[in-house]
């Protein structure tokens, strides 16, 4: 029974952590979707999106490496 509870808690904790990491990355990006933007602001937003994508990929890689080190 203890193993089932631990498994469930790990699943829930992983989902909460993922949402928190993604929310933090989104807050750092600072979205101005509803306001008109200049050309420089559009370019900056594009760069931010690329950095967000890279940050998410990096977090995925770190999680994978953490899983691999358990064995």
Backbone bond lengths (Angstrom), bond angles and torsions (degrees), N, CA, C in turn:
res aa  C-N    CA-C-N  psi(-1)  N-CA   C-N-CA  omega(-1)  CA-C   N-CA-C  phi
1 X - - - 1.459 - - 1.530 110.24 -
2 X 1.325 116.44 -39.47 1.456 121.19 -179.82 1.530 111.14 -61.55
3 X 1.330 117.26 -38.34 1.463 120.94 179.65 1.525 111.30 -64.78
4 X 1.309 117.23 -39.28 1.463 121.42 179.50 1.524 110.09 -65.14
5 X 1.322 116.84 -42.99 1.466 120.64 178.65 1.527 110.27 -64.24
6 X 1.347 116.99 -43.37 1.461 120.25 178.51 1.524 111.63 -62.33
7 X 1.335 116.97 -41.23 1.453 121.10 179.55 1.531 110.02 -62.63
8 X 1.317 116.47 -45.86 1.464 121.00 179.26 1.527 110.84 -61.54
9 X 1.327 116.76 -43.69 1.466 120.82 -179.29 1.528 111.24 -64.67
10 X 1.331 117.40 -38.42 1.464 120.22 177.52 1.520 111.29 -63.66
11 X 1.325 116.89 -41.59 1.468 120.85 179.12 1.524 110.10 -62.31
12 X 1.323 116.77 -48.05 1.469 121.28 -178.91 1.522 110.47 -64.03
13 X 1.326 116.73 -45.15 1.461 120.58 -179.28 1.525 111.32 -62.69
14 X 1.332 117.94 -40.66 1.466 121.77 178.45 1.525 110.92 -61.57
15 X 1.340 116.58 -43.47 1.461 119.87 -179.89 1.524 111.41 -65.45
16 X 1.325 116.70 -41.43 1.461 120.69 179.14 1.528 110.51 -64.81
17 X 1.319 116.82 -42.86 1.470 120.79 179.11 1.526 111.00 -63.05
18 X 1.326 116.98 -42.81 1.466 120.54 179.48 1.525 110.68 -61.73
19 X 1.329 116.57 -44.47 1.461 119.81 179.00 1.523 110.43 -63.08
20 X 1.324 117.62 -40.51 1.456 121.18 179.23 1.510 112.52 -64.53
21 X 1.328 116.88 -43.02 1.466 120.65 178.74 1.522 110.11 -64.05
22 X 1.320 117.16 -46.13 1.465 120.37 -179.66 1.524 111.15 -63.98
23 X 1.314 117.80 -39.92 1.460 121.56 179.21 1.532 110.30 -64.03
24 X 1.326 116.75 -42.27 1.462 120.69 178.46 1.515 112.16 -63.26
25 X 1.321 116.88 -41.42 1.462 120.87 178.18 1.520 110.01 -64.47
26 X 1.326 116.70 -42.39 1.465 120.38 179.33 1.525 111.24 -64.21
27 X 1.332 117.24 -38.97 1.466 120.00 179.32 1.522 110.99 -66.34
28 X 1.327 116.92 -37.71 1.456 120.02 178.10 1.521 111.51 -65.79
29 X 1.320 116.55 -32.88 1.463 120.58 -178.50 1.524 110.94 -68.14
30 X 1.315 118.60 -35.02 1.461 122.44 178.75 1.521 112.58 61.31
31 X 1.293 116.61 94.48 1.463 122.02 -175.57 1.528 111.41 -88.67
32 X 1.360 117.19 135.20 1.463 122.98 176.76 1.535 109.29 -121.83
33 X 1.327 117.11 46.67 1.457 121.76 -172.16 1.524 112.93 -64.59
34 X 1.344 118.16 -32.69 1.458 119.87 -173.95 1.532 113.51 -89.76
35 X 1.326 118.56 0.06 1.458 121.57 -179.24 1.529 110.03 -112.43
36 X 1.338 117.27 147.50 1.465 118.78 176.04 1.529 110.25 -65.82
37 X 1.331 115.81 142.32 1.454 120.24 -175.63 1.525 110.69 -120.85
38 X 1.319 115.30 150.10 1.455 120.87 174.12 1.526 108.63 -81.57
39 X 1.331 115.50 173.04 1.457 119.91 -179.88 1.531 111.06 -61.87
40 X 1.324 116.79 -40.69 1.462 120.29 179.67 1.539 111.32 -64.91
41 X 1.335 115.74 -39.15 1.465 119.20 179.03 1.524 111.26 -65.54
42 X 1.339 117.12 -38.09 1.468 120.31 177.15 1.524 110.69 -64.07
43 X 1.332 116.28 -42.02 1.459 119.82 178.54 1.530 110.48 -64.42
44 X 1.325 116.31 -41.80 1.459 120.41 178.47 1.521 110.72 -62.55
45 X 1.331 116.46 -41.71 1.463 120.36 179.11 1.529 110.57 -63.01
46 X 1.320 116.86 -39.84 1.460 121.32 178.16 1.538 110.11 -63.00
47 X 1.340 116.51 -43.72 1.466 120.33 177.67 1.530 110.45 -63.63
48 X 1.336 116.34 -40.27 1.468 120.06 178.46 1.519 111.13 -61.16
49 X 1.340 116.72 -42.19 1.460 120.22 179.25 1.527 110.83 -61.93
50 X 1.342 116.33 -40.40 1.459 119.79 178.10 1.532 110.53 -64.37
51 X 1.322 116.46 -41.51 1.464 120.01 179.25 1.521 111.11 -66.68
52 X 1.325 117.02 -37.31 1.463 120.85 176.89 1.522 109.56 -62.28
53 X 1.318 116.28 -45.51 1.465 120.68 179.56 1.532 110.01 -60.08
54 X 1.335 116.90 -43.87 1.461 120.67 179.70 1.529 110.99 -65.49
55 X 1.332 117.31 -39.12 1.467 120.75 179.60 1.527 110.10 -64.85
56 X 1.310 117.72 -41.19 1.469 120.33 178.83 1.522 110.89 -65.90
57 X 1.350 116.48 -39.76 1.454 119.23 177.26 1.523 110.47 -63.60
58 X 1.331 116.67 -39.57 1.467 120.58 179.51 1.529 110.63 -64.25
59 X 1.346 117.41 -41.46 1.466 119.00 179.05 1.526 110.59 -64.74
60 X 1.332 117.32 -37.06 1.463 120.23 177.20 1.527 110.72 -63.18
61 X 1.339 115.99 -42.64 1.462 119.87 -179.78 1.526 110.62 -63.97
62 X 1.336 117.27 -41.07 1.461 120.97 179.95 1.522 109.88 -64.07
63 X 1.326 116.90 -40.68 1.468 119.94 178.22 1.526 110.59 -62.98
64 X 1.339 116.14 -43.08 1.463 119.42 178.96 1.525 111.34 -62.04
65 X 1.329 115.36 -42.68 1.465 119.27 -179.79 1.531 109.70 -64.57
66 X 1.337 117.26 -37.53 1.456 120.41 177.63 1.507 112.11 -63.94
67 X 1.330 116.41 -38.40 1.459 120.14 178.24 1.524 110.91 -67.49
68 X 1.345 116.73 -37.90 1.452 120.78 -178.03 1.525 111.15 -68.98
69 X 1.324 117.61 -32.46 1.459 120.66 -177.07 1.520 113.17 -75.72
70 X 1.315 118.46 -11.24 1.459 121.23 179.91 1.518 111.96 -71.57
71 X 1.317 116.93 -23.25 1.467 119.94 -175.12 1.476 112.12 -91.83
